[in-house]
Amino acid sequence: MVPKNEYAPYFEHYLQLVDQEKSISENLIDSQKDFEATLSNLDAFKHNFAYSEGKWTLKELVQHTIDTERIFTYRALCFARNDKTDLPGFDQDIFTQNDNSNERKFEDLLNEMKVVRESSIALFKSFSNEVFERIGVASNNKMSVRALGYLFSGHQIHHLNIVKERYL
């Protein structure tokens, strides 16, 4: 289990969605398989669908998942390498407004997510147990490398649950 002092309370929900008895890599693999299985066979008309005014389309949701994982992977790498620089937050809405995802092919977005996830898995497999316990600061919150690793899967599961509840 990831100790509560290794992450901000905001991330509790995401961490509760993963099986912390499994390794970070196992969770990353499992959540990606479910993500791909659920999204890869959707009818094309749903790709630009948003379940309500002001909500993201499926394409935007996938791009958000990609962007968040990239940002959090950078954080994990910095913390793993003992870089003590306080890292900034990011505004997901500004990212989404400027991501051009709705003009992209859905299959390209899914492939990009797969590649990003494969890179995350390789990175986390390279870390020792000592590295998992290293803590840095991002968005004015302390977070461990371990918490970030589980958070990737939890964040992806969170958004996949929304897809299953509201888009399918």
N, C-alpha and C positions, 0 to 999 in steps of 0.2 A: 504494500500500500504506500502511496505517496503521502508523506506527512503533510498536514495542513500548513505547516510553516514554510513549505516549499512552493506555494502558489497563492495568488490573490483569491479571496472568496468568490469573485466573479466567475472563476473557472471551475468551481465545485461541480456544477451541473455536467460539464463536459467530462470531467474525470470520473463521475459516477456512471457514465455510460460504457466504460471500458472494463474489461476483466483484468484487474491488476494482478491476478494470480498468474497470468500469462506474461511473457516478455513484451517489451515495447515492440520488437520486430514482429512477433506473432500478431499483436493487435493491429499493427500497420497493415500487414498482409490481409488479415481477416476483414477489416473494415473496407479495404480497397476492393476486395473480391465482391462484397455485398454491394458496394457503390456501383461497380461496373455491371454486375448482374441486373441490378434494378434499372439503371439508366440506359444501358446499351440497346435495349429492345423497345424503347418508347416510340410511339408514332411521331412522325416529324412535326405534325401540327402542334404538339405539346412543347416543343423546344423553345418557342418564343412565348409560351403561356405564363402568365402571372395569375395567381389565384385571387388576387384582389388589387384594386387601384393602389399604386405606390409600392407594391411588393415586387421582388425580383422575379425575372423570368427564370426558367430552368437554366438557360445558358448563363445568365448572370450569377446564379447560385453556384454553378460549377466553377466559373471563373473566380468567384469570391473564395471558394475552397482552395483553389490553386494559389491565389495571391496570399491568402492567410498562411498556408503551409510554407510558402517561400519565405515570407517574413519571419515566421516563427523558427524556421530552419536556420536562418541567419542568426537569430537570437541564440539558439542552441549552440551553434558553432562558436559564437563569441564567448558564451559562458564556458563552454568546454575548453576553450583555449585560455581561460583565465583573463580575458579582456574585461577590465573593470569599468569600462565606459558605460554610463547610463544610456540605454537605448531609447529612442523615442517611440511613441505609439503610432498608430496609423488610423486614418479615418476611412472605414470600410465604405461609407457612402460616396466619398469623393473618388475612391478607387473604382467603384461600380459605375459611377457617372462617366468615367473616362476610360473604360476598359474595352469598348468596341466589341464586346462578346456577342451581342445580338446579330452582328454582321458575319460572325464566324460560323463555320460548320460545326455542328454539335459533335460529330465524330472526332474532329480535331481537338475540341476541348476535352473530351474524354481521354483521348490519347495523351494530351499534355498532362492531365491529372495523373495518369498512369506513370509517365516518365518522372514527374516530380516525386511521386510516392516511391518509386524505385530508388531515386536518389536519396530520399529521406531514410529509407531502410538501410541503404549502404552506409550512410553517415552514422546512424545509431548503432549499427553492428560494429563500427570501428571504435566505439567508446568503451572504455574500461568501467568497472563498477565505481571506481573513484571519481571518474568524470561525471557519471550520472548524478552525483551528489553536489557538484559545483553549482553555485548560485550566482546569478547576476540580477541586474535591475533593468526592466523595460516598462515603459508606461508608468513609471514611478512605483512599480511593484516588484518585489523579489520573486524570483522563479528559478527552480532548479532545471537542469538539463533533463532529469528524469520526468519531472512534471510536464515539460514541453513534449517529450516523446509520447506520453500517454494522451496529452491534450490533442495532438494531431488526429488520432483516431476518434477521440470523443467529439471533436469539432465536426469531423466528417460524418459520424453517426448522427449527431444532432441535426445536421442539414438533410441527411438522408431520411430521417424520421419525418421531417417537415414535408419532404417530397412525397413520402408514402401517405401521409395524412391529408395533404392539401392539393397535390398535383396529379395524383393517379386516380 
